[in-house]
Amino acid sequence: MPPDSLPRVALRWTPQGKRNRGRPKETWRRTVERGLKNRGLTLQTAPATAADRPK
């Protein structure tokens, strides 16, 4: 996959600006990282694991 493809850009994007008062600092990426951590994976190892379907 090319480095400028939309899925790769979305994984590395960091939102700018401030959130509303009282709003949790939760992003889609942080949610994905927490889910991967529960399975013993990282963002770097997840694509290789996903490509190996039987694993």
N, CA, C and O atoms as a Tripos MOL2 file, in Angstrom:
@<TRIPOS>MOLECULE
protein
  220   219    55     0     0
PROTEIN
NO_CHARGES

@<TRIPOS>ATOM
      1 N           0.8530   -1.1750    0.0000 N.3       1 MET1
      2 CA          0.0000    0.0000    0.0000 C.3       1 MET1
      3 C           0.8990    1.2390    0.0000 C.2       1 MET1
      4 O           1.8450    1.3100    0.7850 O.2       1 MET1
      5 N           0.6210    2.2000   -0.8570 N.am      2 PRO2
      6 CA          1.4540    3.4060   -0.9180 C.3       2 PRO2
      7 C           1.3790    4.1990    0.3940 C.2       2 PRO2
      8 O           0.3520    4.1830    1.0720 O.2       2 PRO2
      9 N           2.4600    4.8860    0.7470 N.am      3 PRO3
     10 CA          2.4850    5.6290    2.0170 C.3       3 PRO3
     11 C           1.4760    6.7680    2.0840 C.2       3 PRO3
     12 O           1.1190    7.1990    3.1800 O.2       3 PRO3
     13 N           1.0080    7.2690    0.9410 N.am      4 ASP4
     14 CA          0.0560    8.3810    0.9720 C.3       4 ASP4
     15 C          -1.3930    7.9220    0.7760 C.2       4 ASP4
     16 O          -2.2720    8.7390    0.5000 O.2       4 ASP4
     17 N          -1.6420    6.6040    0.9210 N.am      5 SER5
     18 CA         -3.0070    6.1000    0.7870 C.3       5 SER5
     19 C          -3.8380    6.5270    1.9990 C.2       5 SER5
     20 O          -3.3050    6.7730    3.0810 O.2       5 SER5
     21 N          -5.1280    6.6080    1.7970 N.am      6 LEU6
     22 CA         -6.0290    7.1160    2.8280 C.3       6 LEU6
     23 C          -5.9690    6.3300    4.1470 C.2       6 LEU6
     24 O          -5.9390    6.9580    5.2060 O.2       6 LEU6
     25 N          -5.9490    4.9870    4.1390 N.am      7 PRO7
     26 CA         -5.8680    4.2780    5.4200 C.3       7 PRO7
     27 C          -4.5910    4.5980    6.2030 C.2       7 PRO7
     28 O          -4.6340    4.7310    7.4260 O.2       7 PRO7
     29 N          -3.4660    4.7220    5.5110 N.am      8 ARG8
     30 CA         -2.2160    5.0470    6.2120 C.3       8 ARG8
     31 C          -2.2530    6.4720    6.7650 C.2       8 ARG8
     32 O          -1.7960    6.7210    7.8810 O.2       8 ARG8
     33 N          -2.7840    7.3830    6.0010 N.am      9 VAL9
     34 CA         -2.8930    8.7750    6.4590 C.3       9 VAL9
     35 C          -3.8070    8.8480    7.6750 C.2       9 VAL9
     36 O          -3.5070    9.5670    8.6280 O.2       9 VAL9
     37 N          -4.9110    8.1170    7.6570 N.am     10 ALA10
     38 CA         -5.8580    8.1310    8.7770 C.3      10 ALA10
     39 C          -5.2300    7.5810   10.0480 C.2      10 ALA10
     40 O          -5.5220    8.0770   11.1370 O.2      10 ALA10
     41 N          -4.3800    6.5740    9.9390 N.am     11 LEU11
     42 CA         -3.7360    6.0100   11.1240 C.3      11 LEU11
     43 C          -2.7490    6.9690   11.7630 C.2      11 LEU11
     44 O          -2.5450    6.9230   12.9760 O.2      11 LEU11
     45 N          -2.1380    7.8290   10.9780 N.am     12 ARG12
     46 CA         -1.1040    8.7180   11.5050 C.3      12 ARG12
     47 C          -1.5880   10.1410   11.7670 C.2      12 ARG12
     48 O          -0.8240   10.9700   12.2600 O.2      12 ARG12
     49 N          -2.8460   10.4330   11.4450 N.am     13 TRP13
     50 CA         -3.3850   11.7740   11.5820 C.3      13 TRP13
     51 C          -3.5790   12.1290   13.0490 C.2      13 TRP13
     52 O          -4.0640   11.3130   13.8320 O.2      13 TRP13
     53 N          -3.2010   13.3380   13.4170 N.am     14 THR14
     54 CA         -3.4070   13.8370   14.7690 C.3      14 THR14
     55 C          -4.2760   15.0840   14.6780 C.2      14 THR14
     56 O          -3.8980   16.0480   14.0120 O.2      14 THR14
     57 N          -5.4360   15.0830   15.3370 N.am     15 PRO15
     58 CA         -6.3240   16.2470   15.2520 C.3      15 PRO15
     59 C          -5.6990   17.4810   15.8820 C.2      15 PRO15
     60 O          -4.9670   17.3780   16.8660 O.2      15 PRO15
     61 N          -5.9860   18.6380   15.3210 N.am     16 GLN16
     62 CA         -5.4710   19.9000   15.8230 C.3      16 GLN16
     63 C          -6.5820   20.6470   16.5510 C.2      16 GLN16
     64 O          -7.7660   20.3860   16.3370 O.2      16 GLN16
     65 N          -6.1860   21.5740   17.4070 N.am     17 GLY17
     66 CA         -7.1780   22.4020   18.0870 C.3      17 GLY17
     67 C          -7.5350   21.8690   19.4560 C.2      17 GLY17
     68 O          -6.9440   20.9080   19.9490 O.2      17 GLY17
     69 N          -8.5180   22.5180   20.0580 N.am     18 LYS18
     70 CA         -8.9410   22.1580   21.4020 C.3      18 LYS18
     71 C         -10.2990   21.4640   21.3660 C.2      18 LYS18
     72 O         -11.0990   21.6720   20.4540 O.2      18 LYS18
     73 N         -10.5350   20.6480   22.3620 N.am     19 ARG19
     74 CA        -11.8320   20.0070   22.5340 C.3      19 ARG19
     75 C         -12.6790   20.8560   23.4710 C.2      19 ARG19
     76 O         -12.1620   21.7110   24.1910 O.2      19 ARG19
     77 N         -13.9680   20.6140   23.4530 N.am     20 ASN20
     78 CA        -14.8610   21.3320   24.3590 C.3      20 ASN20
     79 C         -14.5520   20.9670   25.8100 C.2      20 ASN20
     80 O         -13.9710   19.9190   26.0890 O.2      20 ASN20
     81 N         -14.9360   21.8160   26.6940 N.am     21 ARG21
     82 CA        -14.6980   21.6090   28.1100 C.3      21 ARG21
     83 C         -15.3440   20.3000   28.5750 C.2      21 ARG21
     84 O         -16.5030   20.0280   28.2620 O.2      21 ARG21
     85 N         -14.5970   19.5070   29.3140 N.am     22 GLY22
     86 CA        -15.1140   18.2650   29.8480 C.3      22 GLY22
     87 C         -15.1030   17.1050   28.8770 C.2      22 GLY22
     88 O         -15.4730   15.9900   29.2450 O.2      22 GLY22
     89 N         -14.6910   17.3390   27.6580 N.am     23 ARG23
     90 CA        -14.6710   16.2890   26.6470 C.3      23 ARG23
     91 C         -13.4460   15.4020   26.8460 C.2      23 ARG23
     92 O         -12.3430   15.9290   26.9850 O.2      23 ARG23
     93 N         -13.5920   14.0700   26.8670 N.am     24 PRO24
     94 CA        -12.4240   13.1980   27.0450 C.3      24 PRO24
     95 C         -11.4880   13.2650   25.8370 C.2      24 PRO24
     96 O         -11.9320   13.4370   24.7020 O.2      24 PRO24
     97 N         -10.2250   13.1290   26.0910 N.am     25 LYS25
     98 CA         -9.2290   13.1730   25.0190 C.3      25 LYS25
     99 C          -9.0900   11.7900   24.3970 C.2      25 LYS25
    100 O          -8.0370   11.1590   24.4870 O.2      25 LYS25
    101 N         -10.1570   11.3320   23.7700 N.am     26 GLU26
    102 CA        -10.1970   10.0120   23.1690 C.3      26 GLU26
    103 C         -10.2620   10.1590   21.6580 C.2      26 GLU26
    104 O         -11.1150   10.8730   21.1320 O.2      26 GLU26
    105 N          -9.3600    9.4830   20.9660 N.am     27 THR27
    106 CA         -9.3550    9.5060   19.5100 C.3      27 THR27
    107 C          -9.5850    8.0950   18.9890 C.2      27 THR27
    108 O          -9.4770    7.1230   19.7360 O.2      27 THR27
    109 N          -9.9000    7.9900   17.7200 N.am     28 TRP28
    110 CA        -10.0970    6.6910   17.1030 C.3      28 TRP28
    111 C          -8.8180    5.8710   17.2120 C.2      28 TRP28
    112 O          -8.8690    4.6760   17.5010 O.2      28 TRP28
    113 N          -7.6770    6.5040   16.9850 N.am     29 ARG29
    114 CA         -6.3960    5.7970   17.0450 C.3      29 ARG29
    115 C          -6.1300    5.2510   18.4380 C.2      29 ARG29
    116 O          -5.6590    4.1220   18.5790 O.2      29 ARG29
    117 N          -6.4230    6.0360   19.4710 N.am     30 ARG30
    118 CA         -6.2160    5.5550   20.8420 C.3      30 ARG30
    119 C          -7.1250    4.3700   21.1500 C.2      30 ARG30
    120 O          -6.7260    3.4490   21.8630 O.2      30 ARG30
    121 N          -8.3390    4.3870   20.6190 N.am     31 THR31
    122 CA         -9.2610    3.2790   20.8120 C.3      31 THR31
    123 C          -8.7250    2.0200   20.1290 C.2      31 THR31
    124 O          -8.7700    0.9300   20.6990 O.2      31 THR31
    125 N          -8.2220    2.1790   18.9110 N.am     32 VAL32
    126 CA         -7.6580    1.0490   18.1720 C.3      32 VAL32
    127 C          -6.4210    0.5200   18.8970 C.2      32 VAL32
    128 O          -6.2630   -0.6940   19.0320 O.2      32 VAL32
    129 N          -5.5470    1.4050   19.3620 N.am     33 GLU33
    130 CA         -4.3410    0.9700   20.0710 C.3      33 GLU33
    131 C          -4.6930    0.1990   21.3430 C.2      33 GLU33
    132 O          -4.0360   -0.7900   21.6680 O.2      33 GLU33
    133 N          -5.7230    0.6410   22.0650 N.am     34 ARG34
    134 CA         -6.1440   -0.0600   23.2830 C.3      34 ARG34
    135 C          -6.6740   -1.4530   22.9390 C.2      34 ARG34
    136 O          -6.3800   -2.4170   23.6460 O.2      34 ARG34
    137 N          -7.4470   -1.5660   21.8660 N.am     35 GLY35
    138 CA         -7.9560   -2.8660   21.4420 C.3      35 GLY35
    139 C          -6.8450   -3.8050   21.0140 C.2      35 GLY35
    140 O          -6.8840   -4.9970   21.3180 O.2      35 GLY35
    141 N          -5.8560   -3.2750   20.3100 N.am     36 LEU36
    142 CA         -4.7150   -4.0880   19.8980 C.3      36 LEU36
    143 C          -3.9010   -4.5320   21.1080 C.2      36 LEU36
    144 O          -3.4230   -5.6650   21.1630 O.2      36 LEU36
    145 N          -3.7460   -3.6340   22.0750 N.am     37 LYS37
    146 CA         -2.9750   -3.9610   23.2770 C.3      37 LYS37
    147 C          -3.6260   -5.1150   24.0350 C.2      37 LYS37
    148 O          -2.9310   -5.9690   24.5860 O.2      37 LYS37
    149 N          -4.9600   -5.1420   24.0620 N.am     38 ASN38
    150 CA         -5.6820   -6.2410   24.7130 C.3      38 ASN38
    151 C          -5.3870   -7.5730   24.0380 C.2      38 ASN38
    152 O          -5.4650   -8.6230   24.6760 O.2      38 ASN38
    153 N          -5.0520   -7.5390   22.7600 N.am     39 ARG39
    154 CA         -4.7360   -8.7550   22.0120 C.3      39 ARG39
    155 C          -3.2360   -9.0030   21.9060 C.2      39 ARG39
    156 O          -2.8110   -9.9560   21.2540 O.2      39 ARG39
    157 N          -2.4300   -8.1540   22.5420 N.am     40 GLY40
    158 CA         -0.9790   -8.3410   22.5240 C.3      40 GLY40
    159 C          -0.3160   -7.8710   21.2490 C.2      40 GLY40
    160 O           0.7360   -8.3910   20.8760 O.2      40 GLY40
    161 N          -0.9100   -6.8920   20.5660 N.am     41 LEU41
    162 CA         -0.3680   -6.3830   19.3050 C.3      41 LEU41
    163 C          -0.0690   -4.8970   19.4240 C.2      41 LEU41
    164 O          -0.4890   -4.2370   20.3750 O.2      41 LEU41
    165 N           0.6700   -4.3790   18.4370 N.am     42 THR42
    166 CA          0.9130   -2.9470   18.3260 C.3      42 THR42
    167 C           0.4830   -2.5060   16.9320 C.2      42 THR42
    168 O           0.1750   -3.3380   16.0780 O.2      42 THR42
    169 N           0.4620   -1.1930   16.7050 N.am     43 LEU43
    170 CA          0.1130   -0.7030   15.3720 C.3      43 LEU43
    171 C           1.1180   -1.1700   14.3230 C.2      43 LEU43
    172 O           0.7720   -1.3120   13.1510 O.2      43 LEU43
    173 N           2.3580   -1.4080   14.7380 N.am     44 GLN44
    174 CA          3.3700   -1.8490   13.7850 C.3      44 GLN44
    175 C           3.2250   -3.3320   13.4520 C.2      44 GLN44
    176 O           3.4820   -3.7300   12.3160 O.2      44 GLN44
    177 N           2.8210   -4.1570   14.4160 N.am     45 THR45
    178 CA          2.7260   -5.5990   14.1690 C.3      45 THR45
    179 C           1.3500   -6.0280   13.6540 C.2      45 THR45
    180 O           1.2190   -7.1140   13.0900 O.2      45 THR45
    181 N           0.3410   -5.2060   13.8350 N.am     46 ALA46
    182 CA         -1.0280   -5.5750   13.4470 C.3      46 ALA46
    183 C          -1.1820   -5.8560   11.9470 C.2      46 ALA46
    184 O          -1.8420   -6.8360   11.6010 O.2      46 ALA46
    185 N          -0.6110   -5.0510   11.0340 N.am     47 PRO47
    186 CA         -0.8000   -5.3540    9.6040 C.3      47 PRO47
    187 C          -0.2420   -6.7160    9.1970 C.2      47 PRO47
    188 O          -0.8570   -7.4230    8.3980 O.2      47 PRO47
    189 N           0.9090   -7.0850    9.7350 N.am     48 ALA48
    190 CA          1.4920   -8.3910    9.3880 C.3      48 ALA48
    191 C           0.6370   -9.5220    9.9470 C.2      48 ALA48
    192 O           0.4550  -10.5480    9.2900 O.2      48 ALA48
    193 N           0.1220   -9.3420   11.1340 N.am     49 THR49
    194 CA         -0.7360  -10.3580   11.7440 C.3      49 THR49
    195 C          -2.0450  -10.4790   10.9740 C.2      49 THR49
    196 O          -2.5470  -11.5850   10.7770 O.2      49 THR49
    197 N          -2.6030   -9.3510   10.5370 N.am     50 ALA50
    198 CA         -3.8520   -9.3590    9.7810 C.3      50 ALA50
    199 C          -3.6570  -10.0240    8.4130 C.2      50 ALA50
    200 O          -4.5770  -10.6550    7.8920 O.2      50 ALA50
    201 N          -2.4790   -9.8830    7.8420 N.am     51 ALA51
    202 CA         -2.2030  -10.4850    6.5310 C.3      51 ALA51
    203 C          -2.0890  -12.0050    6.6400 C.2      51 ALA51
    204 O          -2.3380  -12.7120    5.6630 O.2      51 ALA51
    205 N          -1.7180  -12.5130    7.8130 N.am     52 ASP52
    206 CA         -1.5950  -13.9580    8.0460 C.3      52 ASP52
    207 C          -2.9060  -14.4550    8.6430 C.2      52 ASP52
    208 O          -3.0240  -14.5570    9.8640 O.2      52 ASP52
    209 N          -3.8840  -14.7610    7.8120 N.am     53 ARG53
    210 CA         -5.2390  -15.1140    8.2540 C.3      53 ARG53
    211 C          -5.2930  -16.2710    9.2530 C.2      53 ARG53
    212 O          -5.9920  -16.1590   10.2600 O.2      53 ARG53
    213 N          -4.5780  -17.3830    9.0140 N.am     54 PRO54
    214 CA         -4.6700  -18.4850    9.9790 C.3      54 PRO54
    215 C          -4.1800  -18.0970   11.3800 C.2      54 PRO54
    216 O          -4.6920  -18.6140   12.3730 O.2      54 PRO54
    217 N          -3.2220  -17.2180   11.4700 N.am     55 LYS55
    218 CA         -2.6840  -16.7940   12.7560 C.3      55 LYS55
    219 C          -3.6960  -15.9540   13.4720 C.2      55 LYS55
    220 O          -3.4380  -15.4930   14.5840 O.2      55 LYS55
@<TRIPOS>BOND
     1     1     2 1
     2     2     3 1
     3     3     4 2
     4     3     5 am
     5     5     6 1
     6     6     7 1
     7     7     8 2
     8     7     9 am
     9     9    10 1
    10    10    11 1
    11    11    12 2
    12    11    13 am
    13    13    14 1
    14    14    15 1
    15    15    16 2
    16    15    17 am
    17    17    18 1
    18    18    19 1
    19    19    20 2
    20    19    21 am
    21    21    22 1
    22    22    23 1
    23    23    24 2
    24    23    25 am
    25    25    26 1
    26    26    27 1
    27    27    28 2
    28    27    29 am
    29    29    30 1
    30    30    31 1
    31    31    32 2
    32    31    33 am
    33    33    34 1
    34    34    35 1
    35    35    36 2
    36    35    37 am
    37    37    38 1
    38    38    39 1
    39    39    40 2
    40    39    41 am
    41    41    42 1
    42    42    43 1
    43    43    44 2
    44    43    45 am
    45    45    46 1
    46    46    47 1
    47    47    48 2
    48    47    49 am
    49    49    50 1
    50    50    51 1
    51    51    52 2
    52    51    53 am
    53    53    54 1
    54    54    55 1
    55    55    56 2
    56    55    57 am
    57    57    58 1
    58    58    59 1
    59    59    60 2
    60    59    61 am
    61    61    62 1
    62    62    63 1
    63    63    64 2
    64    63    65 am
    65    65    66 1
    66    66    67 1
    67    67    68 2
    68    67    69 am
    69    69    70 1
    70    70    71 1
    71    71    72 2
    72    71    73 am
    73    73    74 1
    74    74    75 1
    75    75    76 2
    76    75    77 am
    77    77    78 1
    78    78    79 1
    79    79    80 2
    80    79    81 am
    81    81    82 1
    82    82    83 1
    83    83    84 2
    84    83    85 am
    85    85    86 1
    86    86    87 1
    87    87    88 2
    88    87    89 am
    89    89    90 1
    90    90    91 1
    91    91    92 2
    92    91    93 am
    93    93    94 1
    94    94    95 1
    95    95    96 2
    96    95    97 am
    97    97    98 1
    98    98    99 1
    99    99   100 2
   100    99   101 am
   101   101   102 1
   102   102   103 1
   103   103   104 2
   104   103   105 am
   105   105   106 1
   106   106   107 1
   107   107   108 2
   108   107   109 am
   109   109   110 1
   110   110   111 1
   111   111   112 2
   112   111   113 am
   113   113   114 1
   114   114   115 1
   115   115   116 2
   116   115   117 am
   117   117   118 1
   118   118   119 1
   119   119   120 2
   120   119   121 am
   121   121   122 1
   122   122   123 1
   123   123   124 2
   124   123   125 am
   125   125   126 1
   126   126   127 1
   127   127   128 2
   128   127   129 am
   129   129   130 1
   130   130   131 1
   131   131   132 2
   132   131   133 am
   133   133   134 1
   134   134   135 1
   135   135   136 2
   136   135   137 am
   137   137   138 1
   138   138   139 1
   139   139   140 2
   140   139   141 am
   141   141   142 1
   142   142   143 1
   143   143   144 2
   144   143   145 am
   145   145   146 1
   146   146   147 1
   147   147   148 2
   148   147   149 am
   149   149   150 1
   150   150   151 1
   151   151   152 2
   152   151   153 am
   153   153   154 1
   154   154   155 1
   155   155   156 2
   156   155   157 am
   157   157   158 1
   158   158   159 1
   159   159   160 2
   160   159   161 am
   161   161   162 1
   162   162   163 1
   163   163   164 2
   164   163   165 am
   165   165   166 1
   166   166   167 1
   167   167   168 2
   168   167   169 am
   169   169   170 1
   170   170   171 1
   171   171   172 2
   172   171   173 am
   173   173   174 1
   174   174   175 1
   175   175   176 2
   176   175   177 am
   177   177   178 1
   178   178   179 1
   179   179   180 2
   180   179   181 am
   181   181   182 1
   182   182   183 1
   183   183   184 2
   184   183   185 am
   185   185   186 1
   186   186   187 1
   187   187   188 2
   188   187   189 am
   189   189   190 1
   190   190   191 1
   191   191   192 2
   192   191   193 am
   193   193   194 1
   194   194   195 1
   195   195   196 2
   196   195   197 am
   197   197   198 1
   198   198   199 1
   199   199   200 2
   200   199   201 am
   201   201   202 1
   202   202   203 1
   203   203   204 2
   204   203   205 am
   205   205   206 1
   206   206   207 1
   207   207   208 2
   208   207   209 am
   209   209   210 1
   210   210   211 1
   211   211   212 2
   212   211   213 am
   213   213   214 1
   214   214   215 1
   215   215   216 2
   216   215   217 am
   217   217   218 1
   218   218   219 1
   219   219   220 2
@<TRIPOS>SUBSTRUCTURE
     1 MET1         2 RESIDUE 1 A MET
     2 PRO2         6 RESIDUE 1 A PRO
     3 PRO3        10 RESIDUE 1 A PRO
     4 ASP4        14 RESIDUE 1 A ASP
     5 SER5        18 RESIDUE 1 A SER
     6 LEU6        22 RESIDUE 1 A LEU
     7 PRO7        26 RESIDUE 1 A PRO
     8 ARG8        30 RESIDUE 1 A ARG
     9 VAL9        34 RESIDUE 1 A VAL
    10 ALA10       38 RESIDUE 1 A ALA
    11 LEU11       42 RESIDUE 1 A LEU
    12 ARG12       46 RESIDUE 1 A ARG
    13 TRP13       50 RESIDUE 1 A TRP
    14 THR14       54 RESIDUE 1 A THR
    15 PRO15       58 RESIDUE 1 A PRO
    16 GLN16       62 RESIDUE 1 A GLN
    17 GLY17       66 RESIDUE 1 A GLY
    18 LYS18       70 RESIDUE 1 A LYS
    19 ARG19       74 RESIDUE 1 A ARG
    20 ASN20       78 RESIDUE 1 A ASN
    21 ARG21       82 RESIDUE 1 A ARG
    22 GLY22       86 RESIDUE 1 A GLY
    23 ARG23       90 RESIDUE 1 A ARG
    24 PRO24       94 RESIDUE 1 A PRO
    25 LYS25       98 RESIDUE 1 A LYS
    26 GLU26      102 RESIDUE 1 A GLU
    27 THR27      106 RESIDUE 1 A THR
    28 TRP28      110 RESIDUE 1 A TRP
    29 ARG29      114 RESIDUE 1 A ARG
    30 ARG30      118 RESIDUE 1 A ARG
    31 THR31      122 RESIDUE 1 A THR
    32 VAL32      126 RESIDUE 1 A VAL
    33 GLU33      130 RESIDUE 1 A GLU
    34 ARG34      134 RESIDUE 1 A ARG
    35 GLY35      138 RESIDUE 1 A GLY
    36 LEU36      142 RESIDUE 1 A LEU
    37 LYS37      146 RESIDUE 1 A LYS
    38 ASN38      150 RESIDUE 1 A ASN
    39 ARG39      154 RESIDUE 1 A ARG
    40 GLY40      158 RESIDUE 1 A GLY
    41 LEU41      162 RESIDUE 1 A LEU
    42 THR42      166 RESIDUE 1 A THR
    43 LEU43      170 RESIDUE 1 A LEU
    44 GLN44      174 RESIDUE 1 A GLN
    45 THR45      178 RESIDUE 1 A THR
    46 ALA46      182 RESIDUE 1 A ALA
    47 PRO47      186 RESIDUE 1 A PRO
    48 ALA48      190 RESIDUE 1 A ALA
    49 THR49      194 RESIDUE 1 A THR
    50 ALA50      198 RESIDUE 1 A ALA
    51 ALA51      202 RESIDUE 1 A ALA
    52 ASP52      206 RESIDUE 1 A ASP
    53 ARG53      210 RESIDUE 1 A ARG
    54 PRO54      214 RESIDUE 1 A PRO
    55 LYS55      218 RESIDUE 1 A LYS
